[in-house]
Amino acid sequence: MSGPNANGLSQPLLAISAIGKNFGGVAAVSELSMVVQTGSVAGLMGPNGAGKTTLVNLISGLLPSDSGTIRLADVEIQRSPSHVIAELGIARTYQNVRLFSGMTVLEQVMAGCYVRRGTSLWASFLGLPKARAARKAVEIHALELLDRVQLANRAHLLAETLSYGEQRRVEIARALGTSPRLLLLDEPTAGMNAQESNEIGKLVHSLRDGGLTVLIVEHNVQLVKDYCDHVTVMNFGRFLADGTPAECIAHPDVQAAYFGKTTDAERIRTLR
């Protein structure tokens, strides 16, 4: 757990400093800095092509950075592989639903729990008592996570038979199976109606209230306004603004970044 710094303030769980990533000479992320405070719901906003998903890929280890630093508490992670970063306590979901075909809801979540299992591959293969006990413990934990996302009654259904919103919840439960300190949600309400989006927002708040830190990448301005404690806005790979959701939505540079994208501009006008 992060402790207070020299100024008596809580040390951020995630601290990004001047991070950069280029693709073929094009800067997808450039000199971007931001922090995510422990126990908060942070939002990351920006128009399409702003570099948000690239930043999430840098945080989660899918991409190595070209410059700058990313710290999870006291550990620099910007060049660590994704499995190491997962073990350190960062889990994520993706823009598009990514579930394993032919597996039940329970099995999907158990797969996430096995990231931190203590039994060896041979023990599992041979069905040794230790492995059987570990599997039972994983199953119990997975059921607890499904209850947490209100899907315990769907545990033994094939995941692909669930509604889109429920599949998103399965993904969140699977990510929680790694026992993360920081959960990255990449556009978790994409394709959802207002009611489904609101339910995801309430779930995120319940996770925060349970001690988890969450970073949400979102185009849904209403969700950001209602459920994020702090927001960072980026555009063309660079930092644009940060503050409370209301401050960012009202910021002239943020509005200018969204103009030209009619639907987003209309959302901003509606929320003011």
HUFEN-V504363 format. One record per run of one state. SS is the DSSP state (H for helix, E for strand, C for the rest). FROM is the first residue (numbers start at 0). LEN is the number of residues. If there is no record, write none. Layout:
<<SS & FROM & LEN> <SS & FROM & LEN>>
This chain:
<<C & 0 & 3> <E & 3 & 1> <C & 4 & 5> <E & 9 & 1> <C & 10 & 3> <E & 13 & 10> <C & 23 & 2> <E & 25 & 11> <C & 36 & 4> <E & 40 & 5> <C & 45 & 6> <H & 51 & 9> <C & 60 & 6> <E & 66 & 6> <C & 72 & 2> <E & 74 & 2> <C & 76 & 5> <H & 81 & 7> <C & 88 & 1> <E & 89 & 3> <C & 92 & 11> <E & 103 & 1> <H & 104 & 12> <C & 116 & 4> <H & 120 & 6> <C & 126 & 2> <H & 128 & 20> <C & 148 & 3> <H & 151 & 3> <C & 154 & 3> <E & 157 & 1> <H & 158 & 3> <C & 161 & 2> <H & 163 & 13> <C & 176 & 5> <E & 181 & 5> <C & 186 & 7> <H & 193 & 16> <C & 209 & 3> <E & 212 & 5> <C & 217 & 3> <H & 220 & 7> <C & 227 & 2> <E & 229 & 6> <C & 235 & 2> <E & 237 & 6> <C & 243 & 1> <H & 244 & 6> <C & 250 & 1> <H & 251 & 7> <C & 258 & 3> <H & 261 & 10> <C & 271 & 1>>
